[in-house]
Amino acid sequence: MSRGVRLRRESAKAAVLFVTIERKAKRSESGMRIANETPNNTKDEVVANRIIGLLPERYSKWLERKFPRSNYDDANSWIQTLTSSAMPKIQEIHALAVVKERGSLQYKIDQAARVRDLMENKLKLDERVDSRTDKAIRRLAQLKTLRQVIGLQVSQAKSIEHDGTSA
């Protein structure tokens, strides 16, 4: 898998995961849960850690360095900080990486390879269409020839029949 494709997949994965974290934080802010309930905080913390674990390694390590869980009193404040501070920063860093990647030689090589593969597939499809067209034209010509032969035989049979009845 090329680096450009990997970056786009990582970007999509990071965006989805951070939206999940953000929704959890908003739900806890809206009063659906009481902040002092330990079971919910631990559950949120477990979910946040799982999501961070699913992120590309460079993002998860950066989060662990910049936003360690030990600096926060409860999971809700940690999740809130992740969604409000970390998510925009990661999106910005990733956008710059994608722009840089698109200008790189490797990205251009990958794009050229994709175009070459598409052209190869198009040529194969064109060959198949041409082959089928040739076969259909040959069948049509054979039918036309057969029709002429049959028409000739019918006319000869009629002339023989006509000659035999008049004699």
Contact map, one row per residue, 1 for C-alpha under 8 A:
11101100000000000000000000000000000000000000000000000000000000000000000000000000000000000000000000000000000000000000000000000000000000000000000000000000000000000000000
11111100000000000000000000000000000000000000000000000000000000000000000000000000000000000000000000000000001001000000000000000000000000000000000000000000000000000000000
11111110000000000000000000000000000000000000000000000000000000000000000000000000000000000000000000001000011000000000000000000000000000000000000000000000000000000000000
01111111000000000000000000000000000000000000000000000000000000000000000000000000000000000000000001001100001000000000000000000000000000000000000000000000000000000000000
11111111100000000000000000000000000000000000000000000000000000000000000000000000000000000000000000000000000000000000000000000000000000000000000000000000000000000000000
11111111110000000000000000000000000000000000000000000000000000000000000000000000000000000000000000000000000000000000000000000000000000000000000000000000000000000000000
00111111111000000000000000000000000000000000000000000000000000000000000000000000000000000000000001000000000000000000000000000000000000000000000000000000000000000000000
00011111111100000000000000000000000000000000000000000000000000000000000000000000000000000000000001000000000000000000000000000000000000000000000000000000000000000000000
00001111111110000000000000000000000000000000000000000000000000000000000000000000000000000000000000000000000000000000000000000000000000000000000000000000000000000000000
00000111111111000000000000000000000000000000000000000011000000000000000000000000000000000000000000000000000000000000000000000000000000000000000000000000000000000000000
00000011111111100000000000000000000000000000000000000000000000000000000000000000000000000010010000000000000000000000000000000000000000000000000000000000000000000000000
00000001111111110000000000000000000000000000000000000000000000000000000000000000000000000000000000000000000000000000000000000000000000000000000000000000000000000000000
00000000111111111000000000000000000000000000000000000010000000000000000000000000000000000000000000000000000000000000000000000000000000000000000000000000000000000000000
00000000011111111100000000000000000000000000000000000011000000000000000000000000000000000000000000000000000000000000000000000000000000000000000000000000000000000000000
00000000001111111110000000000000000000000000000000000000000000000000000000000000000000000010000000000000000000000000000000000000000000000000000000000000000000000000000
00000000000111111111000000000000000000000000000000000000000000000000000000000000000000000000000000000000000000000000000000000000000000000000000000000000000000000000000
00000000000011111111100000000000000000000000000000110010000000000000000000000000000000000000000000000000000000000000000000000000000000000000000000000000000000000000000
00000000000001111111110000000000000000000000000000100000000000000000000000000000001000100000000000000000000000000000000000000000000000000000000000000000000000000000000
00000000000000111111111000000000000000000000000000000000000000000000000000000000000000000000000000000000000000000000000000000000000000000000000000000000000000000000000
00000000000000011111111100000000000000000000000000000000000000000000000000000000000000000000000000000000000000000000000000000000000000000000000000000000000000000000000
00000000000000001111111110000000000000000000000100100000000000000000000000000010001000000000000000000000000000000000000000000000000000000000000000000000000000000000000
00000000000000000111111111000000000000000000000000000000000000000000000000000011001000000000000000000000000000000000000000000000000000000000000000000000000000000000000
00000000000000000011111111100000000000000000000000000000000000000000000000000000000000000000000000000000000000000000000000000000000000000000000000000000000000000000000
00000000000000000001111111110000000000000001000000000000000000000000000000000000000000000000000000000000000000000000000000000000000000000000000000000000000000000000000
00000000000000000000111111111000000000000000000000000000000000000000000000010011001000000000000000000000000000000000000000000000000000000000000000000000000000000000000
00000000000000000000011111111100000000000000000000000000000000000000000000000000000000000000000000000000000000000000000000000000000000000000000000000000000000000000000
00000000000000000000001111111111100000000000000000000000000000000000000000000000000000000000000000000000000000000000000000000000000000000000000000000000000000000000000
00000000000000000000000111111111111000000000000000000000000000000000000000010000000000000000000000000000000000000000000000000000000000000000000000000000000000000000000
00000000000000000000000011111111100000000000000000000000000000000000000000000000000000000000000000000000000000000000000000000000000000000000000000000000000000000000000
00000000000000000000000001111111100000000000000000000000000000000000000000000000000000000000000000000000000000000000000000000000000000000000000000000000000000000000000
00000000000000000000000000111111110000000000000000000000000000000000000000000000000000000000000000000000000000000000000000000000000000000000000000000000000000000000000
00000000000000000000000000111111110000000000000000000000000000000000000000000000000000000000000000000000000000000000000000000000000000000000000000000000000000000000000
00000000000000000000000000111111111010010000000000000000000000000000000000000000000000000000000000000000000000000000000000000000000000000000000000000000000000000000000
00000000000000000000000000010011111110000000000000000000000000000000000000000000000000000000000000000000000000000000000000000000000000000000000000000000000000000000000
00000000000000000000000000010000111111001000000000000000000000000000000000010000000000000000000000000000000000000000000000000000000000000000000000000000000000000000000
00000000000000000000000000000000011111001000000000000000000000000000000000000000000000000000000000000000000000000000000000000000000000000000000000000000000000000000000
00000000000000000000000000000000111111111000000000000000000000000000000000000000000000000000000000000000000000000000000000000000000000000000000000000000000000000000000
00000000000000000000000000000000001111111100000000000000000000000000000000000000000000000000000000000000000000000000000000000000000000000000000000000000000000000000000
00000000000000000000000000000000000011111110000000000000000000000000000000000000000000000000000000000000000000000000000000000000000000000000000000000000000000000000000
00000000000000000000000000000000100011111111000000000000000000000000000000000000000000000000000000000000000000000000000000000000000000000000000000000000000000000000000
00000000000000000000000000000000001111111111100000000000000000000000000001110000000000000000000000000000000000000000000000000000000000000000000000000000000000000000000
00000000000000000000000000000000000001111111110000000000000000000000000000100000000000000000000000000000000000000000000000000000000000000000000000000000000000000000000
00000000000000000000000000000000000000111111111000000000000000000000000000000000000000000000000000000000000000000000000000000000000000000000000000000000000000000000000
00000000000000000000000100000000000000011111111100000000000000000000000000110000000000000000000000000000000000000000000000000000000000000000000000000000000000000000000
00000000000000000000000000000000000000001111111110000000000000000000000000110010000000000000000000000000000000000000000000000000000000000000000000000000000000000000000
00000000000000000000000000000000000000000111111111000000000000000000000000000000000000000000000000000000000000000000000000000000000000000000000000000000000000000000000
00000000000000000000000000000000000000000011111111100000000000000000000000000000000000000000000000000000000000000000000000000000000000000000000000000000000000000000000
00000000000000000000100000000000000000000001111111110000000000000000000000000010000000000000000000000000000000000000000000000000000000000000000000000000000000000000000
00000000000000000000000000000000000000000000111111111000000000000000000000000000000000000000000000000000000000000000000000000000000000000000000000000000000000000000000
00000000000000000000000000000000000000000000011111111100000000000000000000000000000000000000000000000000000000000000000000000000000000000000000000000000000000000000000
00000000000000001100100000000000000000000000001111111110000000000000000000000000000000000000000000000000000000000000000000000000000000000000000000000000000000000000000
00000000000000001000000000000000000000000000000111111110000100100000000000000000000000000000000000000000000000000000000000000000000000000000000000000000000000000000000
00000000000000000000000000000000000000000000000011111111100100000000000000000000000000000000000000000000000000000000000000000000000000000000000000000000000000000000000
00000000000000000000000000000000000000000000000001111111000000000000000000000000000000000000000000000000000000000000000000000000000000000000000000000000000000000000000
00000000010011001000000000000000000000000000000000111111101100000000000000000000000000000000000000000000000000000000000000000000000000000000000000000000000000000000000
00000000010001000000000000000000000000000000000000001111111100000000000000000000000000000000000000000000000000000000000000000000000000000000000000000000000000000000000
00000000000000000000000000000000000000000000000000001011111110000000000000000000000000000000000000000000000000000000000000000000000000000000000000000000000000000000000
00000000000000000000000000000000000000000000000000000001111111000000000000000000000000000000000000000000000000000000000000000000000000000000000000000000000000000000000
00000000000000000000000000000000000000000000000000000011111111100000000000000000000000000100000000000000000000000000000000000000000000000000000000000000000000000000000
00000000000000000000000000000000000000000000000000011011111111110000000000000000000000000000000000000000000000000000000000000000000000000000000000000000000000000000000
00000000000000000000000000000000000000000000000000000000111111111000000000000000000000000000000000000000000000000000000000000000000000000000000000000000000000000000000
00000000000000000000000000000000000000000000000000000000011111111100000000000000000000000000000000000000000000000000000000000000000000000000000000000000000000000000000
00000000000000000000000000000000000000000000000000010000001111111111000000000000000001000000000000000000000000000000000000000000000000000000000000000000000000000000000
00000000000000000000000000000000000000000000000000000000000111111111100000000000000000000000000000000000000000000000000000000000000000000000000000000000000000000000000
00000000000000000000000000000000000000000000000000000000000011111111000000000000000000000000000000000000000000000000000000000000000000000000000000000000000000000000000
00000000000000000000000000000000000000000000000000000000000001111111000000000000000000000000000000000000000000000000000000000000000000000000000000000000000000000000000
00000000000000000000000000000000000000000000000000000000000000111111101000000100010000000000000000000000000000000000000000000000000000000000000000000000000000000000000
00000000000000000000000000000000000000000000000000000000000000111111111100000000000000000000000000000000000000000000000000000000000000000000000000000000000000000000000
00000000000000000000000000000000000000000000000000000000000000010011111100100100000000000000000000000000000000000000000000000000000000000000000000000000000000000000000
00000000000000000000000000000000000000000000000000000000000000000001111110000000000000000000000000000000000000000000000000000000000000000000000000000000000000000000000
00000000000000000000000000000000000000000000000000000000000000000011111110000000000000000000000000000000000000000000000000000000000000000000000000000000000000000000000
00000000000000000000000000000000000000000000000000000000000000000001111111101100000000000000000000000000000000000000000000000000000000000000000000000000000000000000000
00000000000000000000000000000000000000000000000000000000000000000000011111101100000000000000000000000000000000000000000000000000000000000000000000000000000000000000000
00000000000000000000000000000000000000001000000000000000000000000000000111111100000000000000000000000000000000000000000000000000000000000000000000000000000000000000000
00000000000000000000000000000000000000001101100000000000000000000000100111111110000000000000000000000000000000000000000000000000000000000000000000000000000000000000000
00000000000000000000000010010000001000001001100000000000000000000000000001111111000000000000000000000000000000000000000000000000000000000000000000000000000000000000000
00000000000000000000000000000000000000000000000000000000000000000000000111111111100000000000000000000000000000000000000000000000000000000000000000000000000000000000000
00000000000000000000000000000000000000000000000000000000000000000010100111111111110000000000000000000000000000000000000000000000000000000000000000000000000000000000000
00000000000000000000110010000000000000000000100100000000000000000000000000111111111000000000000000000000000000000000000000000000000000000000000000000000000000000000000
00000000000000000000010010000000000000000000000000000000000000000000000000011111111100000000000000000000000000000000000000000000000000000000000000000000000000000000000
00000000000000000000000000000000000000000000000000000000000000000000000000001111111111000000000000000000000000000000000000000000000000000000000000000000000000000000000
00000000000000000000000000000000000000000000000000000000000000000010000000000111111111100000000000000000000000000000000000000000000000000000000000000000000000000000000
00000000000000000100110010000000000000000000000000000000000000000000000000000011111111110000000000000000000000000000000000000000000000000000000000000000000000000000000
00000000000000000000000000000000000000000000000000000000000000000000000000000001111111110000000000000000000000000000000000000000000000000000000000000000000000000000000
00000000000000000000000000000000000000000000000000000000000000000000000000000000111111111000000000000000000000000000000000000000000000000000000000000000000000000000000
00000000000000000000000000000000000000000000000000000000000000100000000000000000111111111100000000000000000000000000000000000000000000000000000000000000000000000000000
00000000000000000100000000000000000000000000000000000000000000000000000000000000011111111110000000000000000000000000000000000000000000000000000000000000000000000000000
00000000000000000000000000000000000000000000000000000000000000000000000000000000001111111111000000000000000000000000000000000000000000000000000000000000000000000000000
00000000000000000000000000000000000000000000000000000000000000000000000000000000000011111111100000000000000000000000000000000000000000000000000000000000000000000000000
00000000000000000000000000000000000000000000000000000000001000000000000000000000000001111111110000000000000000000000000000000000000000000000000000000000000000000000000
00000000001000100000000000000000000000000000000000000000000000000000000000000000000000111111111000000000000000000000000000000000000000000000000000000000000000000000000
00000000000000000000000000000000000000000000000000000000000000000000000000000000000000011111111100000000000000000000000000000000000000000000000000000000000000000000000
00000000000000000000000000000000000000000000000000000000000000000000000000000000000000001111111110000000000000000000000000000000000000000000000000000000000000000000000
00000000001000000000000000000000000000000000000000000000000000000000000000000000000000000111111111000000000000000000000000000000000000000000000000000000000000000000000
00000000000000000000000000000000000000000000000000000000000000000000000000000000000000000011111111100000000000000000000000000000000000000000000000000000000000000000000
00000000000000000000000000000000000000000000000000000000000000000000000000000000000000000001111111110000000000000000000000000000000000000000000000000000000000000000000
00000000000000000000000000000000000000000000000000000000000000000000000000000000000000000000111111111000000000000000000000000000000000000000000000000000000000000000000
00010011000000000000000000000000000000000000000000000000000000000000000000000000000000000000011111111100000000000000000000000000000000000000000000000000000000000000000
00000000000000000000000000000000000000000000000000000000000000000000000000000000000000000000001111111110000000000000000000000000000000000000000000000000000000000000000
00000000000000000000000000000000000000000000000000000000000000000000000000000000000000000000000111111111000000000000000000000000000000000000000000000000000000000000000
00110000000000000000000000000000000000000000000000000000000000000000000000000000000000000000000011111111011000000000000000000000000000000000000000000000000000000000000
00010000000000000000000000000000000000000000000000000000000000000000000000000000000000000000000001111111001100000000000000000000000000000000000000000000000000000000000
00000000000000000000000000000000000000000000000000000000000000000000000000000000000000000000000000111111101100000000000000000000000000000000000000000000000000000000000
00000000000000000000000000000000000000000000000000000000000000000000000000000000000000000000000000011111111100000000000000000000000000000000000000000000000000000000000
00000000000000000000000000000000000000000000000000000000000000000000000000000000000000000000000000000011111110000000000000000000000000000000000000000000000000000000000
00100000000000000000000000000000000000000000000000000000000000000000000000000000000000000000000000001001111111000000000000000000000000000000000000000000000000000000000
01110000000000000000000000000000000000000000000000000000000000000000000000000000000000000000000000001111111111100000000000000000000000000000000000000000000000000000000
00000000000000000000000000000000000000000000000000000000000000000000000000000000000000000000000000000111111111110000000000000000000000000000000000000000000000000000000
00000000000000000000000000000000000000000000000000000000000000000000000000000000000000000000000000000000111111111000000000000000000000000000000000000000000000000000000
01000000000000000000000000000000000000000000000000000000000000000000000000000000000000000000000000000000011111111100000000000000000000000000000000000000000000000000000
00000000000000000000000000000000000000000000000000000000000000000000000000000000000000000000000000000000001111111110000000000000000000000000000000000000000000000000000
00000000000000000000000000000000000000000000000000000000000000000000000000000000000000000000000000000000000111111111000000000000000000000000000000000000000000000000000
00000000000000000000000000000000000000000000000000000000000000000000000000000000000000000000000000000000000011111111100000000000000000000000000000000000000000000000000
00000000000000000000000000000000000000000000000000000000000000000000000000000000000000000000000000000000000001111111110000000000000000000000000000000000000000000000000
00000000000000000000000000000000000000000000000000000000000000000000000000000000000000000000000000000000000000111111111000000000000000000000000000000000000000000000000
00000000000000000000000000000000000000000000000000000000000000000000000000000000000000000000000000000000000000011111111100000000000000000000000000000000000000000000000
00000000000000000000000000000000000000000000000000000000000000000000000000000000000000000000000000000000000000001111111110000000000000000000000000000000000000000000000
00000000000000000000000000000000000000000000000000000000000000000000000000000000000000000000000000000000000000000111111111000000000000000000000000000000000000000000000
00000000000000000000000000000000000000000000000000000000000000000000000000000000000000000000000000000000000000000011111111100000000000000000000000000000000000000000000
00000000000000000000000000000000000000000000000000000000000000000000000000000000000000000000000000000000000000000001111111110000000000000000000000000000000000000000000
00000000000000000000000000000000000000000000000000000000000000000000000000000000000000000000000000000000000000000000111111111000000000000000000000000000000000000000000
00000000000000000000000000000000000000000000000000000000000000000000000000000000000000000000000000000000000000000000011111111100000000000000000000000000000000000000000
00000000000000000000000000000000000000000000000000000000000000000000000000000000000000000000000000000000000000000000001111111110000000000000000000000000000000000000000
00000000000000000000000000000000000000000000000000000000000000000000000000000000000000000000000000000000000000000000000111111111000000000000000000000000000000000000000
00000000000000000000000000000000000000000000000000000000000000000000000000000000000000000000000000000000000000000000000011111111100000000000000000000000000000000000000
00000000000000000000000000000000000000000000000000000000000000000000000000000000000000000000000000000000000000000000000001111111110000000000000000000000000000000000000
00000000000000000000000000000000000000000000000000000000000000000000000000000000000000000000000000000000000000000000000000111111111000000000000000000000000000000000000
00000000000000000000000000000000000000000000000000000000000000000000000000000000000000000000000000000000000000000000000000011111111100000000000000000000000000000000000
00000000000000000000000000000000000000000000000000000000000000000000000000000000000000000000000000000000000000000000000000001111111110000000000000000000000000000000000
00000000000000000000000000000000000000000000000000000000000000000000000000000000000000000000000000000000000000000000000000000111111111000000000000000000000000000000000
00000000000000000000000000000000000000000000000000000000000000000000000000000000000000000000000000000000000000000000000000000011111111100000000000000000000000000000000
00000000000000000000000000000000000000000000000000000000000000000000000000000000000000000000000000000000000000000000000000000001111111110000000000000000000000000000000
00000000000000000000000000000000000000000000000000000000000000000000000000000000000000000000000000000000000000000000000000000000111111111000000000000000000000000000000
00000000000000000000000000000000000000000000000000000000000000000000000000000000000000000000000000000000000000000000000000000000011111111100000000000000000000000000000
00000000000000000000000000000000000000000000000000000000000000000000000000000000000000000000000000000000000000000000000000000000001111111110000000000000000000000000000
00000000000000000000000000000000000000000000000000000000000000000000000000000000000000000000000000000000000000000000000000000000000111111111000000000000000000000000000
00000000000000000000000000000000000000000000000000000000000000000000000000000000000000000000000000000000000000000000000000000000000011111111100000000000000000000000000
00000000000000000000000000000000000000000000000000000000000000000000000000000000000000000000000000000000000000000000000000000000000001111111110000000000000000000000000
00000000000000000000000000000000000000000000000000000000000000000000000000000000000000000000000000000000000000000000000000000000000000111111111000000000000000000000000
00000000000000000000000000000000000000000000000000000000000000000000000000000000000000000000000000000000000000000000000000000000000000011111111100000000000000000000000
00000000000000000000000000000000000000000000000000000000000000000000000000000000000000000000000000000000000000000000000000000000000000001111111110000000000000000000000
00000000000000000000000000000000000000000000000000000000000000000000000000000000000000000000000000000000000000000000000000000000000000000111111111000000000000000000000
00000000000000000000000000000000000000000000000000000000000000000000000000000000000000000000000000000000000000000000000000000000000000000011111111100000000000000000000
00000000000000000000000000000000000000000000000000000000000000000000000000000000000000000000000000000000000000000000000000000000000000000001111111110000000000000000000
00000000000000000000000000000000000000000000000000000000000000000000000000000000000000000000000000000000000000000000000000000000000000000000111111111000000000000000000
00000000000000000000000000000000000000000000000000000000000000000000000000000000000000000000000000000000000000000000000000000000000000000000011111111100000000000000000
00000000000000000000000000000000000000000000000000000000000000000000000000000000000000000000000000000000000000000000000000000000000000000000001111111110000000000000000
00000000000000000000000000000000000000000000000000000000000000000000000000000000000000000000000000000000000000000000000000000000000000000000000111111111000000000000000
00000000000000000000000000000000000000000000000000000000000000000000000000000000000000000000000000000000000000000000000000000000000000000000000011111111100000000000000
00000000000000000000000000000000000000000000000000000000000000000000000000000000000000000000000000000000000000000000000000000000000000000000000001111111110000000000000
00000000000000000000000000000000000000000000000000000000000000000000000000000000000000000000000000000000000000000000000000000000000000000000000000111111111000000000000
00000000000000000000000000000000000000000000000000000000000000000000000000000000000000000000000000000000000000000000000000000000000000000000000000011111111100000000000
00000000000000000000000000000000000000000000000000000000000000000000000000000000000000000000000000000000000000000000000000000000000000000000000000001111111110000000000
00000000000000000000000000000000000000000000000000000000000000000000000000000000000000000000000000000000000000000000000000000000000000000000000000000111111111000000000
00000000000000000000000000000000000000000000000000000000000000000000000000000000000000000000000000000000000000000000000000000000000000000000000000000011111111100000000
00000000000000000000000000000000000000000000000000000000000000000000000000000000000000000000000000000000000000000000000000000000000000000000000000000001111111110000000
00000000000000000000000000000000000000000000000000000000000000000000000000000000000000000000000000000000000000000000000000000000000000000000000000000000111111111000000
00000000000000000000000000000000000000000000000000000000000000000000000000000000000000000000000000000000000000000000000000000000000000000000000000000000011111111100000
00000000000000000000000000000000000000000000000000000000000000000000000000000000000000000000000000000000000000000000000000000000000000000000000000000000001111111110000
00000000000000000000000000000000000000000000000000000000000000000000000000000000000000000000000000000000000000000000000000000000000000000000000000000000000111111111000
00000000000000000000000000000000000000000000000000000000000000000000000000000000000000000000000000000000000000000000000000000000000000000000000000000000000011111111100
00000000000000000000000000000000000000000000000000000000000000000000000000000000000000000000000000000000000000000000000000000000000000000000000000000000000001111111110
00000000000000000000000000000000000000000000000000000000000000000000000000000000000000000000000000000000000000000000000000000000000000000000000000000000000000111111111
00000000000000000000000000000000000000000000000000000000000000000000000000000000000000000000000000000000000000000000000000000000000000000000000000000000000000011111111
00000000000000000000000000000000000000000000000000000000000000000000000000000000000000000000000000000000000000000000000000000000000000000000000000000000000000001111111
00000000000000000000000000000000000000000000000000000000000000000000000000000000000000000000000000000000000000000000000000000000000000000000000000000000000000000111111
00000000000000000000000000000000000000000000000000000000000000000000000000000000000000000000000000000000000000000000000000000000000000000000000000000000000000000011111
